[in-house]
Amino acid sequence: MAEQVTTDLLVSDDRRHLLHPYQIFDSYLVDPVLPIVKGADARLIDNDGNAYIDAVGGMWCTNIGLGRDEMADAIAAQVRELAYANPFVDVTNVPAVQLAKKLAELAPGDLNHVFFTTGGSTAIDAAFRLIHFYQHCRGLDDKRHVISRNGAYHGSTYASVSIGGKEGDRPPGYQFIEDGIHHLTSPKYFRCEAGRSEQEFADDLVAEFEQMIASLGGPSQVAAFFAEPIMGSGGVILPPADYLQRMWKICKENDILYVSDEVVTGFGRLGEWFVSESIFGIQPDLMTTAKGVDVGLLATGGACVLR
Ligand SMILES: Cc1ncc(COP(=O)(O)O)c(C=O)c1O
């Protein structure tokens, strides 16, 4: 067994060499950092032996818990058999085919094709690119605007963070894609104008969507709508009843692609494989997923699923 590194050394090496996602630059050199060294089931253990409940599930991804021998064995067996094979163009491999088939079986409606990515952000990027390519192939190059919501989190790459709508993800000085990406009001009933019933609030949200489509020049200009079934990082926001179904119907009536971002909600988090259809009654045109697909065990781990 490797000799235990002291907590002080880990902390000082971390500060010297590791740039964390969402690092707070103003204070990171003085604020404490917590070195985690082990995981078992839903617990994380720090370098001094203290245990913590991994309440977020990693970053919403350790859906089956940590330290599972059968997963380590399965990964080791696959690494021995075939660790990597280039899947570009006309070469394929057994695990990729089998996982794509399984995802197609589990995905809602007629989503039957899977494009694997390295995570949720790149699944959103893939969806964004495919949407524009699809509209182009139909001869509809003007149909290029995409609509998302304030408070949404869709990832941290350039395109996915731009599609997201969290204020905290837009620090001054960062550049975002602003041309062609638009944001509607968050479906957060708790923060809506005082005195509105949940139904009235949903009516407002739907009307705002219709107005935004009109203001962009009508459906001929709008390519897609992106939405998490339940906003995760934006505050775990359960939308008003019927809201998602009504947004989906508007998409269908206006030939606008509905992208359901199930990166967090998929793979059992809500007791279902995916929730778009089974809980919310919608059949998206594209679905993005990640996290629970590899439960945080591998560096690869996302997919954009489409017809
Ligand atoms: C809804 C949603 N979409 C996309 C992402 C990005 O996924 P990843 O962190 O795998 O890039 C996240 C990450 O938390 C997410 O919550």
The ligand as a MOL file (V3000), in Angstrom:
LIG
                    3D

  0  0  0     0  0            999 V3000
M  V30 BEGIN CTAB
M  V30 COUNTS 16 16 0 0 0
M  V30 BEGIN ATOM
M  V30 1 C -28.5210 19.1850 -16.6360 0
M  V30 2 C -27.0620 19.1080 -16.9120 0
M  V30 3 N -26.6460 19.0940 -18.1900 0
M  V30 4 C -25.3320 19.0000 -18.5020 0
M  V30 5 C -24.3810 18.9350 -17.5180 0
M  V30 6 C -22.9220 18.8330 -17.8790 0
M  V30 7 O -22.4710 17.5470 -17.6610 0
M  V30 8 P -20.9060 17.2460 -17.4500 0
M  V30 9 O -20.5490 17.7910 -16.1060 0
M  V30 10 O -20.8260 15.7520 -17.5430 0
M  V30 11 O -20.1810 17.9090 -18.5630 0
M  V30 12 C -24.7670 18.9470 -16.1780 0
M  V30 13 C -23.7570 18.8670 -15.0990 0
M  V30 14 O -24.0460 18.9080 -13.9290 0
M  V30 15 C -26.1330 19.0590 -15.8610 0
M  V30 16 O -26.5480 19.1290 -14.5860 0
M  V30 END ATOM
M  V30 BEGIN BOND
M  V30 1 1 1 2
M  V30 2 1 2 3
M  V30 3 2 2 15
M  V30 4 2 3 4
M  V30 5 1 4 5
M  V30 6 1 5 6
M  V30 7 2 5 12
M  V30 8 1 6 7
M  V30 9 1 7 8
M  V30 10 2 8 9
M  V30 11 1 8 10
M  V30 12 1 8 11
M  V30 13 1 12 13
M  V30 14 1 12 15
M  V30 15 2 13 14
M  V30 16 1 15 16
M  V30 END BOND
M  V30 END CTAB
M  END
